Amino acid sequence: MNDSRLFVGNLPYQTMDNDLQEYFSAAGVVSSVNVMLDKFTGKSRGFAFVEMSTADEANKAVEMFHNKEFQGRQLTVNVARPREDRPPRSGGGGGGGGGGYRGERSGGRR
């Protein structure tokens, strides 16, 4: 488990990596920033992961920035939990015809 990795949520969709790099540097050395993007649209998903150089700096960042306003939105900042194992998603979806008028042959009432 990496105690220096932070989850940063409720980000404005226009926030870029360098915006967070600059903002979080007030708490210490920022090792990396990764704004999560939608794989289909390429637009921000509204959250990011910020890695600080030490766990102490990460804790300081949580204290400094959790529930604080950033670019007009109140941030959620906490130490990132490890990703849970999830079963693979099954493809497809959709399906299911149904509904609509079927005419007299369907055995419907008259």
MIVEX-398044 format. One record per atom (N, C-alpha, C): residue number from 1; residue in one letter; x, y, z. Coordinates in steps of 0.02 Angstrom, whole numbers, plus 50000, padded with zeros to 5 digits. Each point is the difference from the previous one (the first is absolute). Example, Ala and Ser with C-alpha at 12.3 -4.5 7.8 and 13.67 -1.06 7.14 Angstrom:
REM residues 2
@i = 1 aa = a east = 50660 north = 49716 up = 50390
@i = 1 aa = a east = 49955 north = 50059 up = 50000
@i = 1 aa = a east = 50045 north = 50060 up = 50000
@i = 2 aa = s east = 49982 north = 50053 up = 49964
@i = 2 aa = s east = 50042 north = 50059 up = 50003
@i = 2 aa = s east = 49961 north = 50055 up = 50037
REM end
This chain:
REM residues 110
@i = 1 aa = m east = 50042 north = 49941 up = 50000
@i = 1 aa = m east = 49958 north = 50059 up = 50000
@i = 1 aa = m east = 50044 north = 50062 up = 50000
@i = 2 aa = n east = 49980 north = 50050 up = 49962
@i = 2 aa = n east = 50040 north = 50060 up = 49992
@i = 2 aa = n east = 49967 north = 50057 up = 50038
@i = 3 aa = d east = 50026 north = 50017 up = 50059
@i = 3 aa = d east = 49971 north = 50052 up = 50042
@i = 3 aa = d east = 50014 north = 50071 up = 49975
@i = 4 aa = s east = 50038 north = 50007 up = 49946
@i = 4 aa = s east = 50015 north = 50067 up = 49975
@i = 4 aa = s east = 49958 north = 50016 up = 49938
@i = 5 aa = r east = 49956 north = 49954 up = 49981
@i = 5 aa = r east = 49956 north = 50010 up = 49941
@i = 5 aa = r east = 49932 north = 50025 up = 50024
@i = 6 aa = l east = 49977 north = 50054 up = 49969
@i = 6 aa = l east = 49937 north = 50032 up = 50020
@i = 6 aa = l east = 49947 north = 49994 up = 49946
@i = 7 aa = f east = 49939 north = 49990 up = 50021
@i = 7 aa = f east = 49942 north = 50006 up = 49956
@i = 7 aa = f east = 49975 north = 50072 up = 50006
@i = 8 aa = v east = 49989 north = 50032 up = 49944
@i = 8 aa = v east = 49974 north = 50069 up = 49999
@i = 8 aa = v east = 49937 north = 50000 up = 49958
@i = 9 aa = g east = 49943 north = 50011 up = 50033
@i = 9 aa = g east = 49936 north = 49998 up = 49965
@i = 9 aa = g east = 49965 north = 50066 up = 49998
@i = 10 aa = n east = 49946 north = 50001 up = 49961
@i = 10 aa = n east = 49958 north = 50059 up = 49989
@i = 10 aa = n east = 50038 north = 50056 up = 49964
@i = 11 aa = l east = 50043 north = 49979 up = 49954
@i = 11 aa = l east = 50039 north = 50049 up = 49961
@i = 11 aa = l east = 49958 north = 50032 up = 49946
@i = 12 aa = p east = 50012 north = 50063 up = 49985
@i = 12 aa = p east = 49969 north = 50030 up = 49941
@i = 12 aa = p east = 50026 north = 49962 up = 49938
@i = 13 aa = y east = 49958 north = 49991 up = 49950
@i = 13 aa = y east = 50020 north = 49960 up = 49942
@i = 13 aa = y east = 50056 north = 50031 up = 49959
@i = 14 aa = q east = 50013 north = 50065 up = 50009
@i = 14 aa = q east = 50054 north = 50032 up = 49962
@i = 14 aa = q east = 50068 north = 49995 up = 50035
@i = 15 aa = t east = 50002 north = 49972 up = 50060
@i = 15 aa = t east = 50063 north = 49996 up = 50038
@i = 15 aa = t east = 50050 north = 49955 up = 49963
@i = 16 aa = m east = 50061 north = 50024 up = 49997
@i = 16 aa = m east = 50054 north = 49963 up = 49966
@i = 16 aa = m east = 50051 north = 49977 up = 50052
@i = 17 aa = d east = 50044 north = 49953 up = 49980
@i = 17 aa = d east = 50052 north = 49974 up = 50045
@i = 17 aa = d east = 50041 north = 50056 up = 50030
@i = 18 aa = n east = 50021 north = 50048 up = 49959
@i = 18 aa = n east = 50044 north = 50053 up = 50024
@i = 18 aa = n east = 49965 north = 50045 up = 50052
@i = 19 aa = d east = 49933 north = 50008 up = 49995
@i = 19 aa = d east = 49963 north = 50039 up = 50050
@i = 19 aa = d east = 50007 north = 49967 up = 50069
@i = 20 aa = l east = 49992 north = 49934 up = 50002
@i = 20 aa = l east = 50005 north = 49964 up = 50063
@i = 20 aa = l east = 50072 north = 49997 up = 50025
@i = 21 aa = q east = 50047 north = 49993 up = 49954
@i = 21 aa = q east = 50071 north = 49999 up = 50019
@i = 21 aa = q east = 50017 north = 50064 up = 50038
@i = 22 aa = e east = 49979 north = 50056 up = 49972
@i = 22 aa = e east = 50015 north = 50065 up = 50031
@i = 22 aa = e east = 49964 north = 50007 up = 50067
@i = 23 aa = y east = 49936 north = 49982 up = 50003
@i = 23 aa = y east = 49960 north = 50008 up = 50060
@i = 23 aa = y east = 50026 north = 49957 up = 50057
@i = 24 aa = f east = 50013 north = 49936 up = 49986
@i = 24 aa = f east = 50021 north = 49953 up = 50053
@i = 24 aa = f east = 50073 north = 50010 up = 50021
@i = 25 aa = s east = 50039 north = 50036 up = 49961
@i = 25 aa = s east = 50070 north = 50012 up = 50019
@i = 25 aa = s east = 50005 north = 50043 up = 50064
@i = 26 aa = a east = 49945 north = 50033 up = 50018
@i = 26 aa = a east = 50000 north = 50037 up = 50064
@i = 26 aa = a east = 50006 north = 49954 up = 50060
@i = 27 aa = a east = 49984 north = 49935 up = 49990
@i = 27 aa = a east = 50004 north = 49951 up = 50055
@i = 27 aa = a east = 50065 north = 49961 up = 49999
@i = 28 aa = g east = 50038 north = 50006 up = 49946
@i = 28 aa = g east = 50063 north = 49963 up = 49995
@i = 28 aa = g east = 50017 north = 49984 up = 49928
@i = 29 aa = v east = 50045 north = 49951 up = 49991
@i = 29 aa = v east = 50022 north = 49982 up = 49933
@i = 29 aa = v east = 49949 north = 49953 up = 49968
@i = 30 aa = v east = 49976 north = 50020 up = 49942
@i = 30 aa = v east = 49952 north = 49959 up = 49963
@i = 30 aa = v east = 50039 north = 49955 up = 49952
@i = 31 aa = s east = 49993 north = 49934 up = 50010
@i = 31 aa = s east = 50035 north = 49951 up = 49958
@i = 31 aa = s east = 49966 north = 49990 up = 49933
@i = 32 aa = s east = 49933 north = 49997 up = 50001
@i = 32 aa = s east = 49963 north = 49990 up = 49938
@i = 32 aa = s east = 49928 north = 50023 up = 50008
@i = 33 aa = v east = 49970 north = 50017 up = 49944
@i = 33 aa = v east = 49929 north = 50019 up = 49997
@i = 33 aa = v east = 49969 north = 49964 up = 49941
@i = 34 aa = n east = 49941 north = 49972 up = 50011
@i = 34 aa = n east = 49967 north = 49964 up = 49946
@i = 34 aa = n east = 49925 north = 50015 up = 50002
@i = 35 aa = v east = 49978 north = 50049 up = 49959
@i = 35 aa = v east = 49929 north = 50014 up = 49994
@i = 35 aa = v east = 49970 north = 49944 up = 49958
@i = 36 aa = m east = 49948 north = 49969 up = 50025
@i = 36 aa = m east = 49970 north = 49943 up = 49966
@i = 36 aa = m east = 49955 north = 50024 up = 49943
@i = 37 aa = l east = 50010 north = 49971 up = 49941
@i = 37 aa = l east = 49963 north = 50021 up = 49941
@i = 37 aa = l east = 49954 north = 49943 up = 49977
@i = 38 aa = d east = 49943 north = 50019 up = 49972
@i = 38 aa = d east = 49954 north = 49952 up = 49970
@i = 38 aa = d east = 50034 north = 49971 up = 49938
@i = 39 aa = k east = 50000 north = 49933 up = 49994
@i = 39 aa = k east = 50037 north = 49970 up = 49944
@i = 39 aa = k east = 49966 north = 50011 up = 49933
@i = 40 aa = f east = 49936 north = 50017 up = 50000
@i = 40 aa = f east = 49966 north = 50011 up = 49937
@i = 40 aa = f east = 50000 north = 50073 up = 49979
@i = 41 aa = t east = 49989 north = 50045 up = 50047
@i = 41 aa = t east = 49995 north = 50071 up = 49982
@i = 41 aa = t east = 50065 north = 50038 up = 50010
@i = 42 aa = g east = 50046 north = 49973 up = 50042
@i = 42 aa = g east = 50062 north = 50034 up = 50014
@i = 42 aa = g east = 49992 north = 50058 up = 50049
@i = 43 aa = k east = 49939 north = 50009 up = 50027
@i = 43 aa = k east = 49988 north = 50054 up = 50048
@i = 43 aa = k east = 50010 north = 49975 up = 50071
@i = 44 aa = s east = 50014 north = 50047 up = 50044
@i = 44 aa = s east = 50011 north = 49984 up = 50071
@i = 44 aa = s east = 49939 north = 49966 up = 50029
@i = 45 aa = r east = 50013 north = 49952 up = 50045
@i = 45 aa = r east = 49946 north = 49966 up = 50036
@i = 45 aa = r east = 49986 north = 50034 up = 50067
@i = 46 aa = g east = 50037 north = 50054 up = 50016
@i = 46 aa = g east = 49986 north = 50038 up = 50061
@i = 46 aa = g east = 50038 north = 49976 up = 50061
@i = 47 aa = f east = 50049 north = 49956 up = 49989
@i = 47 aa = f east = 50043 north = 49981 up = 50057
@i = 47 aa = f east = 50070 north = 49985 up = 49976
@i = 48 aa = a east = 50046 north = 49998 up = 50048
@i = 48 aa = a east = 50071 north = 49990 up = 49983
@i = 48 aa = a east = 50034 north = 49965 up = 50057
@i = 49 aa = f east = 50060 north = 49977 up = 49986
@i = 49 aa = f east = 50044 north = 49973 up = 50051
@i = 49 aa = f east = 50063 north = 50043 up = 50001
@i = 50 aa = v east = 50018 north = 50021 up = 50061
@i = 50 aa = v east = 50060 north = 50041 up = 50009
@i = 50 aa = v east = 50045 north = 49961 up = 50047
@i = 51 aa = e east = 50062 north = 49992 up = 49980
@i = 51 aa = e east = 50047 north = 49965 up = 50044
@i = 51 aa = e east = 50050 north = 50050 up = 50028
@i = 52 aa = m east = 50005 north = 50001 up = 50065
@i = 52 aa = m east = 50047 north = 50043 up = 50035
@i = 52 aa = m east = 50063 north = 49959 up = 50013
@i = 53 aa = s east = 50056 north = 50033 up = 50016
@i = 53 aa = s east = 50063 north = 49963 up = 50009
@i = 53 aa = s east = 50002 north = 49960 up = 50065
@i = 54 aa = t east = 49962 north = 50020 up = 50051
@i = 54 aa = t east = 49999 north = 49963 up = 50063
@i = 54 aa = t east = 49928 north = 49995 up = 50026
@i = 55 aa = a east = 49989 north = 49951 up = 50044
@i = 55 aa = a east = 49935 north = 49993 up = 50032
@i = 55 aa = a east = 49983 north = 50061 up = 50042
@i = 56 aa = d east = 50051 north = 50029 up = 50032
@i = 56 aa = d east = 49988 north = 50060 up = 50041
@i = 56 aa = d east = 49974 north = 50058 up = 49958
@i = 57 aa = e east = 50030 north = 50008 up = 49941
@i = 57 aa = e east = 49977 north = 50054 up = 49955
@i = 57 aa = e east = 49930 north = 49985 up = 49975
@i = 58 aa = a east = 49985 north = 49937 up = 49988
@i = 58 aa = a east = 49932 north = 49981 up = 49978
@i = 58 aa = a east = 49949 north = 50017 up = 50054
@i = 59 aa = n east = 50017 north = 49984 up = 50062
@i = 59 aa = n east = 49954 north = 50015 up = 50056
@i = 59 aa = n east = 49991 north = 50076 up = 50008
@i = 60 aa = k east = 50055 north = 50036 up = 49990
@i = 60 aa = k east = 49996 north = 50073 up = 50004
@i = 60 aa = k east = 49954 north = 50027 up = 49944
@i = 61 aa = a east = 50005 north = 49971 up = 49941
@i = 61 aa = a east = 49958 north = 50022 up = 49944
@i = 61 aa = a east = 49926 north = 49986 up = 50015
@i = 62 aa = v east = 49985 north = 49943 up = 50031
@i = 62 aa = v east = 49931 north = 49985 up = 50019
@i = 62 aa = v east = 49974 north = 50053 up = 50048
@i = 63 aa = e east = 50041 north = 50016 up = 50050
@i = 63 aa = e east = 49980 north = 50051 up = 50049
@i = 63 aa = e east = 49991 north = 50068 up = 49967
@i = 64 aa = m east = 50043 north = 50017 up = 49954
@i = 64 aa = m east = 49998 north = 50067 up = 49968
@i = 64 aa = m east = 49944 north = 50007 up = 49949
@i = 65 aa = f east = 49984 north = 49947 up = 49963
@i = 65 aa = f east = 49958 north = 50008 up = 49941
@i = 65 aa = f east = 49932 north = 49966 up = 50002
@i = 66 aa = h east = 49989 north = 49952 up = 50046
@i = 66 aa = h east = 49936 north = 49966 up = 50003
@i = 66 aa = h east = 49945 north = 50050 up = 50019
@i = 67 aa = n east = 49946 north = 50000 up = 49960
@i = 67 aa = n east = 49943 north = 50045 up = 50009
@i = 67 aa = n east = 50017 north = 50074 up = 49988
@i = 68 aa = k east = 50056 north = 50013 up = 49966
@i = 68 aa = k east = 50019 north = 50068 up = 49983
@i = 68 aa = k east = 49981 north = 50014 up = 49927
@i = 69 aa = e east = 49987 north = 50063 up = 49985
@i = 69 aa = e east = 49980 north = 50018 up = 49932
@i = 69 aa = e east = 50060 north = 50003 up = 49954
@i = 70 aa = f east = 49991 north = 49971 up = 49941
@i = 70 aa = f east = 50051 north = 50001 up = 49947
@i = 70 aa = f east = 49964 north = 50010 up = 49934
@i = 71 aa = q east = 50016 north = 50054 up = 49965
@i = 71 aa = q east = 49968 north = 50017 up = 49936
@i = 71 aa = q east = 49924 north = 49997 up = 50004
@i = 72 aa = g east = 49974 north = 50024 up = 50057
@i = 72 aa = g east = 49928 north = 50006 up = 50007
@i = 72 aa = g east = 49964 north = 49938 up = 50027
@i = 73 aa = r east = 50037 north = 49947 up = 50017
@i = 73 aa = r east = 49968 north = 49939 up = 50026
@i = 73 aa = r east = 50034 north = 49979 up = 50064
@i = 74 aa = q east = 49962 north = 49968 up = 50043
@i = 74 aa = q east = 50026 north = 49976 up = 50065
@i = 74 aa = q east = 50030 north = 49931 up = 49990
@i = 75 aa = l east = 50066 north = 49995 up = 50011
@i = 75 aa = l east = 50036 north = 49938 up = 49987
@i = 75 aa = l east = 49987 north = 49947 up = 50053
@i = 76 aa = t east = 50004 north = 49938 up = 49978
@i = 76 aa = t east = 50005 north = 49942 up = 50044
@i = 76 aa = t east = 50072 north = 49975 up = 49993
@i = 77 aa = v east = 50036 north = 49999 up = 50055
@i = 77 aa = v east = 50070 north = 49977 up = 49998
@i = 77 aa = v east = 50010 north = 49950 up = 50056
@i = 78 aa = n east = 50021 north = 49939 up = 49983
@i = 78 aa = n east = 50017 north = 49951 up = 50051
@i = 78 aa = n east = 50052 north = 49952 up = 49973
@i = 79 aa = v east = 50030 north = 49962 up = 50045
@i = 79 aa = v east = 50050 north = 49951 up = 49980
@i = 79 aa = v east = 49965 north = 49947 up = 49958
@i = 80 aa = a east = 50028 north = 49986 up = 49942
@i = 80 aa = a east = 49968 north = 49954 up = 49953
@i = 80 aa = a east = 50002 north = 49929 up = 50028
@i = 81 aa = r east = 49944 north = 49965 up = 49993
@i = 81 aa = r east = 49998 north = 49929 up = 50019
@i = 81 aa = r east = 50022 north = 49959 up = 49940
@i = 82 aa = p east = 50026 north = 49940 up = 50012
@i = 82 aa = p east = 50018 north = 49958 up = 49943
@i = 82 aa = p east = 49937 north = 49982 up = 49960
@i = 83 aa = r east = 50009 north = 49992 up = 49936
@i = 83 aa = r east = 49943 north = 49983 up = 49957
@i = 83 aa = r east = 49975 north = 49930 up = 50018
@i = 84 aa = e east = 49935 north = 49995 up = 50008
@i = 84 aa = e east = 49971 north = 49935 up = 50018
@i = 84 aa = e east = 49999 north = 49956 up = 49939
@i = 85 aa = d east = 50010 north = 49934 up = 50012
@i = 85 aa = d east = 49993 north = 49953 up = 49945
@i = 85 aa = d east = 49927 north = 49996 up = 49981
@i = 86 aa = r east = 49987 north = 50010 up = 49936
@i = 86 aa = r east = 49931 north = 49996 up = 49976
@i = 86 aa = r east = 49997 north = 49948 up = 49945
@i = 87 aa = p east = 49943 north = 49966 up = 49996
@i = 87 aa = p east = 49994 north = 49952 up = 49945
@i = 87 aa = p east = 50002 north = 50037 up = 49934
@i = 88 aa = p east = 50026 north = 49969 up = 49948
@i = 88 aa = p east = 50002 north = 50034 up = 49935
@i = 88 aa = p east = 49929 north = 50015 up = 49977
@i = 89 aa = r east = 49994 north = 50056 up = 49967
@i = 89 aa = r east = 49934 north = 50019 up = 49975
@i = 89 aa = r east = 49982 north = 49957 up = 49940
@i = 90 aa = s east = 49938 north = 49978 up = 49998
@i = 90 aa = s east = 49979 north = 49962 up = 49942
@i = 90 aa = s east = 49981 north = 50050 up = 49946
@i = 91 aa = g east = 50013 north = 49983 up = 49939
@i = 91 aa = g east = 49986 north = 50045 up = 49945
@i = 91 aa = g east = 49926 north = 50002 up = 49986
@i = 92 aa = g east = 49982 north = 50038 up = 49952
@i = 92 aa = g east = 49930 north = 50001 up = 49978
@i = 92 aa = g east = 49958 north = 50049 up = 50038
@i = 93 aa = g east = 49948 north = 49973 up = 50029
@i = 93 aa = g east = 49950 north = 50045 up = 50030
@i = 93 aa = g east = 49946 north = 50011 up = 49950
@i = 94 aa = g east = 49962 north = 50050 up = 50010
@i = 94 aa = g east = 49947 north = 50015 up = 49952
@i = 94 aa = g east = 49951 north = 49943 up = 49996
@i = 95 aa = g east = 49991 north = 49974 up = 49940
@i = 95 aa = g east = 49957 north = 49942 up = 49989
@i = 95 aa = g east = 49927 north = 50015 up = 50016
@i = 96 aa = g east = 49961 north = 49949 up = 50001
@i = 96 aa = g east = 49931 north = 50005 up = 50021
@i = 96 aa = g east = 49956 north = 50037 up = 49951
@i = 97 aa = g east = 49966 north = 49964 up = 49958
@i = 97 aa = g east = 49952 north = 50032 up = 49955
@i = 97 aa = g east = 49942 north = 50025 up = 50040
@i = 98 aa = g east = 49942 north = 49976 up = 49984
@i = 98 aa = g east = 49943 north = 50011 up = 50043
@i = 98 aa = g east = 49958 north = 50059 up = 49981
@i = 99 aa = g east = 49942 north = 50000 up = 50031
@i = 99 aa = g east = 49955 north = 50056 up = 49992
@i = 99 aa = g east = 49972 north = 50006 up = 49930
@i = 100 aa = g east = 49957 north = 50046 up = 49993
@i = 100 aa = g east = 49974 north = 50015 up = 49934
@i = 100 aa = g east = 49939 north = 49959 up = 49982
@i = 101 aa = y east = 49970 north = 50016 up = 49945
@i = 101 aa = y east = 49940 north = 49968 up = 49974
@i = 101 aa = y east = 50019 north = 49935 up = 49965
@i = 102 aa = r east = 49965 north = 49947 up = 50016
@i = 102 aa = r east = 50016 north = 49936 up = 49969
@i = 102 aa = r east = 49945 north = 49974 up = 49954
@i = 103 aa = g east = 49946 north = 50036 up = 49995
@i = 103 aa = g east = 49946 north = 49979 up = 49955
@i = 103 aa = g east = 49957 north = 49946 up = 50030
@i = 104 aa = e east = 49954 north = 49974 up = 49960
@i = 104 aa = e east = 49950 north = 49952 up = 50024
@i = 104 aa = e east = 50029 north = 49932 up = 50015
@i = 105 aa = r east = 50052 north = 49980 up = 49965
@i = 105 aa = r east = 50026 north = 49932 up = 50007
@i = 105 aa = r east = 50035 north = 49987 up = 50065
@i = 106 aa = s east = 50014 north = 50050 up = 50038
@i = 106 aa = s east = 50036 north = 49990 up = 50062
@i = 106 aa = s east = 49957 north = 49971 up = 50055
@i = 107 aa = g east = 49938 north = 49989 up = 49987
@i = 107 aa = g east = 49957 north = 49973 up = 50052
@i = 107 aa = g east = 49974 north = 50053 up = 50047
@i = 108 aa = g east = 50010 north = 50062 up = 49982
@i = 108 aa = g east = 49977 north = 50053 up = 50044
@i = 108 aa = g east = 49924 north = 50005 up = 49999
@i = 109 aa = r east = 49972 north = 50032 up = 50049
@i = 109 aa = r east = 49928 north = 50008 up = 50005
@i = 109 aa = r east = 49975 north = 50051 up = 49950
@i = 110 aa = r east = 49938 north = 49993 up = 49983
@i = 110 aa = r east = 49969 north = 50048 up = 49954
@i = 110 aa = r east = 49953 north = 50044 up = 50036
REM end
